Amino acid sequence: MAEENENTHNATSGFDPSIQSEKLAFDPQQLVKCQSCSRNNPPNRLACLYCGSVLNVEPLAAENIKPGLRKPDVWGAGYNLISKPLSNLSTVNAAGAAKLLSLELAVLESILSTSLPLPIGRYQSENDAEAVRKLLAGHGLQTVIVGDQALSEEKPPIRLAGVYFLDTQIAFIAFNSQEEYVIPIADI
């Protein structure tokens, strides 16, 4: 009777020890449904196999994800993940974040201990960068996505005519145009 239950379970799980040495497939309940095309995807992916949309992956499941994300071509635009300064490194699952970023733990800890916003990853698409950003948030690491177009060398720096401080903002006044740029202090 126990053998019959085992065979029934194996038939539903897709694993047959008589022809397989190990289970290769995912169980149906493990699959992640794409919000865009409604197709099921393996739980170890960040983007849909079919339409490329970012999948809603639970932060706890992120440990199993091996981001096979393509790095941007040297000549192509990319999207950079910039770490936000931390007040307390112990609030971050640095080991999980390092694995997700394919960085050595010591390297990531060194970056995070500087309390400076530094780049920690570079991706070909904004979707890839957004997926990794969400997963890193699940590990307690806050990041910002900065596209290469925002760092354009063709855009000249703005010469300032003045700076003044408000309660929660800083205002910068452009020299030639007298245009005012107001930025929340928390964003600097």
Secondary structure, DSSP 8 states (H G I E B T S, - for coil): -HHHHHHHHHHHHT--TTT-SS--S--GGG-EE-TTT--EE-TT-SB-TTT--B----GGGGGG---------TTS--EEEEE---S-GGGS-HHHHHHHHT--HHHHHHHHHTTS--EEEEESSHHHHHHHHHHHHHTT--EEEEEGGGG-TTS----EEEEEE-SSEEEEEETTT--EEEEEGGG-
